[in-house]
Amino acid sequence: MFSFHSHSGQFCMHAKGTLEQVVNSAVARGFTHYGLSEHMPRYQPDQLYPEESHLTVKDLEQMYDRFLVEASRLQTKYSSQICLLVGMETEYFGPASIDYVRKLRQDRQDMVSSSSPAKLLPRVQYIVGSLHHVRGIPLDFSTELYLKALEMVGEGSWEQLFKVYFDAQFEMLQGLQPEVVGHLDLVRIFFGAIPQCSHHQHDSQPGTLPPEAAANVLTDELWSLVRRNIDYVISYGGLFELNSRAWKKGLADAYPQRDILQYIIEKEGRITLSDDSHGPDDVGMFYDPELKRYLEQMKIEKVFYLVPASLDPKPAHPTQARKETMSFQHVVVQAMDLAELRFFSKE
């Protein structure tokens, strides 16, 4: 069992618990591979969330560096119990974000925990390529900010908001080629809060989508953007996460919703699993029965996961990532039959 998307209250203001508590929970719940992927530090003051009003950009940089040191320590300490990977979840605010993430993936000096400037910070082994903002407005922080994005970016049109989101996502994918693509259709998170959007429900064919998901059937134009993004990820060998946190947000399915997931399956995209945990209690959240059932309903027979390249230098499933993105330089892709997975259940 595995997940490659997680957070802790030690390094994320809206999560709970320490990073070591998250690791202990993953060990106790039977995970064999677990990714530690705190958010990258945002680099402009206007990119901070309301909950971070007491922090500065420098504070975020130092917090992120401390995360790398602690993650590396835990990776060594628990190596006999679990395979931990040190990752990072990205943000995207425009082309400057591409350069910044690439910089974070390079060797960097540890100026926080070491008195020796020559000491290097632990290396990021993979990234979760995520998009949380559209033109600087966060989509997933609150319904109020989501509706602000609808008005300011979408000019009142959810279709326009989605278009901006998927176009920005494509820019991020091209520039970073992330090993794991995070919550591909996050833009749907608070769709139900948009007034008078239920009239789109009649456009769907009965029985093809759950009622909640049918509320925003993608237009032909949006489908062309979604297919473009998916096809690109498949072209370089990236993994699409099934993110179980979507159920905590009230969505019908794990991200991505099943209309998009069906296309990924048809194109033989590589699917992985993520709990997007925000603390030790969230580890394995909704894996059984919800995520297990979703996989079975969609007839997914094989899932993919990452392992350090040092453990398996000859991957069974190679990628075509460009060297300048630094993608897939420190991890390789392996596959597992769904029947072999042992799902964690709180029951």
C-alpha positions in Angstrom: 0.0 0.0 0.0 1.3 3.4 -0.8 0.6 7.2 -1.0 2.8 9.9 -2.5 1.0 13.0 -1.2 1.0 14.0 2.4 1.4 16.9 4.8 2.0 17.5 8.5 1.1 20.3 11.0 4.8 20.7 11.6 5.4 22.2 8.2 1.9 23.1 7.0 -0.4 25.6 8.7 -3.7 23.8 7.9 -2.5 20.3 8.8 -2.0 18.5 12.2 0.7 16.6 14.0 4.4 16.2 13.4 6.0 14.7 10.4 7.2 11.8 12.6 3.7 11.1 13.8 2.6 10.9 10.2 5.3 8.4 9.5 4.5 6.4 12.6 0.9 6.3 11.4 1.9 5.1 8.0 4.0 2.3 9.5 1.2 1.2 11.9 -1.3 1.1 9.1 0.7 -1.1 6.8 2.0 1.2 4.2 5.1 -0.1 2.4 5.9 3.2 0.5 5.0 6.7 1.6 5.8 10.0 0.2 6.5 13.1 2.3 5.5 16.0 0.2 5.1 19.3 2.0 4.2 22.4 0.0 7.0 24.3 -1.8 7.6 27.7 -0.2 5.8 30.5 -2.0 8.0 33.3 -3.0 5.9 36.4 -3.1 4.0 37.9 0.0 0.7 38.0 -1.9 0.9 34.3 -2.4 0.5 33.5 1.3 -2.8 32.1 2.6 -4.8 34.0 5.2 -3.7 31.5 7.9 -0.1 32.5 7.2 -0.5 36.2 7.7 2.0 36.1 10.6 4.7 34.6 8.4 7.0 36.0 5.8 8.4 34.5 2.6 11.7 33.9 4.4 9.8 32.0 7.1 8.3 29.7 4.5 11.7 29.1 2.9 13.3 28.2 6.3 10.3 26.0 7.2 10.7 24.1 3.9 14.4 23.6 4.5 13.7 22.3 8.0 11.3 19.9 6.4 13.9 18.5 4.0 16.3 17.9 6.9 13.6 16.2 9.1 12.3 14.1 6.2 15.8 12.8 5.5 16.3 11.9 9.2 13.0 10.0 9.2 13.9 8.3 6.0 17.0 6.8 7.6 15.5 6.1 11.0 12.5 4.1 9.6 14.3 2.5 6.6 13.8 -1.0 8.0 10.0 -0.5 8.4 8.9 1.6 5.4 10.3 3.1 2.2 9.9 6.8 2.6 10.4 9.2 -0.3 11.2 12.9 0.1 9.0 14.9 -2.2 7.5 18.4 -2.6 4.1 19.6 -3.7 4.3 22.4 -6.2 2.4 25.7 -6.6 2.0 27.5 -9.9 1.6 31.3 -10.3 3.1 31.7 -13.7 6.4 31.0 -15.6 8.5 32.2 -12.6 7.2 29.2 -10.7 8.8 26.8 -13.1 12.3 28.3 -12.6 11.7 28.4 -8.8 10.7 24.7 -8.6 13.7 23.7 -10.8 15.9 25.6 -8.4 14.4 23.8 -5.4 15.2 20.5 -7.1 18.9 21.3 -7.4 21.5 20.8 -4.7 21.1 23.6 -2.2 23.1 24.6 0.9 21.6 24.1 4.3 21.7 27.5 6.0 19.1 26.6 8.7 20.2 23.6 10.7 24.0 23.6 9.9 26.7 25.9 10.9 28.7 24.8 7.9 27.6 26.5 4.7 29.1 23.7 2.7 26.6 21.2 3.9 23.9 20.4 1.3 20.2 20.0 2.0 18.7 16.6 1.3 17.6 16.2 -2.3 14.0 16.2 -3.4 13.4 12.8 -5.0 10.1 13.6 -6.8 7.4 16.3 -7.0 3.6 16.3 -6.9 2.6 18.7 -9.6 -0.4 20.6 -8.3 -2.3 23.7 -9.1 -4.1 25.5 -6.2 -4.5 29.0 -7.5 -5.9 30.7 -10.6 -4.2 34.1 -11.2 -3.2 34.2 -7.6 -6.5 33.3 -6.0 -6.6 30.0 -4.1 -9.4 27.6 -5.1 -9.3 25.2 -2.2 -9.0 27.4 0.8 -12.7 28.3 1.2 -15.9 28.6 -0.8 -15.6 32.4 -0.4 -12.3 32.5 -2.2 -13.5 30.0 -4.8 -16.4 32.2 -5.6 -14.1 35.2 -5.8 -12.0 33.3 -8.4 -15.3 32.6 -10.2 -16.0 36.4 -10.4 -12.5 37.8 -10.8 -11.1 35.1 -13.2 -14.1 33.4 -14.7 -16.2 36.6 -14.9 -19.1 34.7 -13.4 -18.6 31.7 -15.8 -17.6 28.4 -14.4 -16.5 27.3 -17.9 -14.1 30.2 -18.1 -12.7 29.5 -14.6 -12.1 25.9 -15.6 -10.5 26.9 -18.9 -8.0 29.2 -17.1 -7.3 26.4 -14.6 -6.6 23.7 -17.2 -4.5 26.1 -19.3 -2.4 27.0 -16.3 -2.1 23.3 -15.4 -0.8 22.6 -18.9 1.9 25.3 -18.5 2.9 23.7 -15.2 3.0 20.2 -16.7 5.1 21.2 -19.6 7.6 23.1 -17.5 8.0 20.6 -14.6 6.9 17.1 -15.9 6.0 16.1 -12.4 6.4 12.5 -11.4 2.9 12.6 -9.8 0.1 14.8 -11.0 -1.8 16.1 -8.0 -5.7 16.3 -7.9 -6.0 16.9 -11.6 -9.5 18.4 -11.4 -9.2 20.3 -8.1 -11.1 23.1 -9.8 -14.3 21.1 -9.2 -13.8 21.3 -5.4 -16.5 23.9 -4.5 -18.5 23.7 -7.8 -21.7 23.0 -5.8 -21.4 26.4 -4.1 -21.9 28.2 -7.4 -25.5 29.5 -7.6 -27.8 28.2 -10.3 -25.3 25.6 -11.6 -27.6 22.6 -11.1 -29.2 23.2 -14.5 -26.2 21.6 -16.1 -27.2 18.3 -14.6 -29.7 17.5 -17.4 -26.9 17.4 -20.0 -25.6 14.1 -18.6 -26.9 10.8 -19.7 -28.7 8.9 -16.8 -26.5 6.3 -15.2 -23.2 7.6 -16.5 -22.3 9.7 -13.5 -23.4 10.0 -9.9 -25.8 12.9 -9.3 -23.1 15.0 -7.6 -20.6 14.6 -10.4 -23.2 15.2 -13.1 -23.6 18.7 -11.9 -20.8 20.0 -14.0 -20.5 18.1 -17.3 -17.5 19.4 -19.2 -18.1 21.3 -22.4 -16.5 20.1 -25.6 -13.9 23.0 -25.3 -13.0 22.0 -21.8 -12.7 18.3 -22.8 -10.2 19.3 -25.4 -8.1 20.9 -22.7 -8.4 18.0 -20.3 -7.5 15.5 -23.0 -4.5 17.6 -24.0 -3.2 17.7 -20.4 -3.7 14.0 -19.9 -2.1 13.1 -23.2 0.9 15.1 -22.3 1.4 13.4 -18.9 1.1 10.0 -20.6 3.7 11.1 -23.2 6.4 11.5 -20.6 5.3 8.7 -18.3 3.9 10.7 -15.3 1.6 9.1 -12.7 -2.0 10.4 -12.1 -2.9 10.2 -8.4 -6.3 9.0 -7.3 -6.6 11.4 -4.4 -8.9 10.1 -1.6 -9.2 13.5 0.1 -11.8 14.5 -2.4 -14.4 12.5 -0.3 -13.6 14.7 2.7 -14.5 17.7 0.6 -17.9 16.1 -0.4 -17.1 15.2 -4.0 -18.6 12.1 -5.5 -15.3 10.4 -6.3 -11.6 10.7 -5.5 -9.8 13.2 -7.7 -10.1 12.9 -10.6 -13.9 12.4 -11.0 -14.8 9.4 -13.0 -15.5 11.1 -16.3 -11.9 12.2 -16.5 -10.6 9.0 -14.9 -12.3 7.0 -17.6 -10.4 8.8 -20.3 -7.1 8.2 -18.4 -7.9 4.5 -18.3 -8.8 4.4 -22.0 -5.4 6.0 -22.8 -3.6 3.6 -20.5 -2.4 6.3 -18.2 -0.4 5.3 -15.1 -2.5 5.5 -12.0 -1.2 5.8 -8.4 -2.8 6.3 -5.0 -2.6 9.2 -2.6 -4.4 10.0 0.7 -3.3 13.6 0.7 -3.2 13.3 4.4 -3.0 16.4 6.6 -1.9 14.7 9.8 -1.5 11.2 11.3 -5.3 10.6 11.6 -5.7 11.1 7.8 -3.1 8.5 6.7 -5.0 5.9 4.6 -8.1 8.1 4.8 -11.0 6.6 2.7 -8.7 3.8 1.3 -11.2 1.1 2.3 -13.9 0.8 1.3 -14.2 4.0 -0.8 -11.0 4.1 -2.8 -10.9 0.3 -3.1 -14.5 0.3 -4.4 -13.7 3.2 -6.9 -10.8 1.2 -8.4 -13.0 -1.8 -8.7 -15.9 0.1 -10.3 -13.5 1.6 -12.8 -12.1 -1.8 -13.6 -8.5 -0.7 -12.8 -6.4 -3.8 -12.5 -2.9 -2.3 -12.1 -1.6 0.6 -10.2 1.9 2.2 -10.3 4.2 3.5 -7.6 7.6 5.1 -7.1 10.8 3.7 -5.6 14.2 5.3 -5.2 16.3 4.8 -8.3 19.1 3.7 -6.0 17.1 0.6 -5.1 16.1 -0.3 -8.6 18.2 1.4 -11.3 16.6 -0.4 -14.1 12.9 0.5 -14.1 10.4 -1.8 -15.6 8.4 1.2 -16.7 10.7 3.8 -18.2 9.8 7.5 -18.8 10.5 10.1 -21.4 11.0 13.1 -19.2 13.3 15.9 -20.4 16.6 16.3 -18.5 16.1 20.0 -17.8 13.0 19.4 -15.8 14.9 17.0 -13.5 11.9 14.7 -13.4 12.5 11.0 -12.8 16.2 11.4 -12.0 15.9 10.0 -8.5 12.9 7.6 -8.7 11.7 4.9 -11.0 8.2 3.5 -11.7 7.0 0.1 -10.7 3.6 -1.6 -11.1 1.5 -3.7 -8.9 -1.7 -5.7 -9.6 -4.6 -4.4 -7.7 -5.3 -7.8 -6.3 -1.9 -7.6 -4.5 -2.8 -4.4 -2.6 -3.7 -4.6 1.1 -5.9 -1.6 1.8 -5.9 0.1 5.2 -9.3 0.3 6.8 -10.2 2.1 10.1 -13.0 -0.4 10.7 
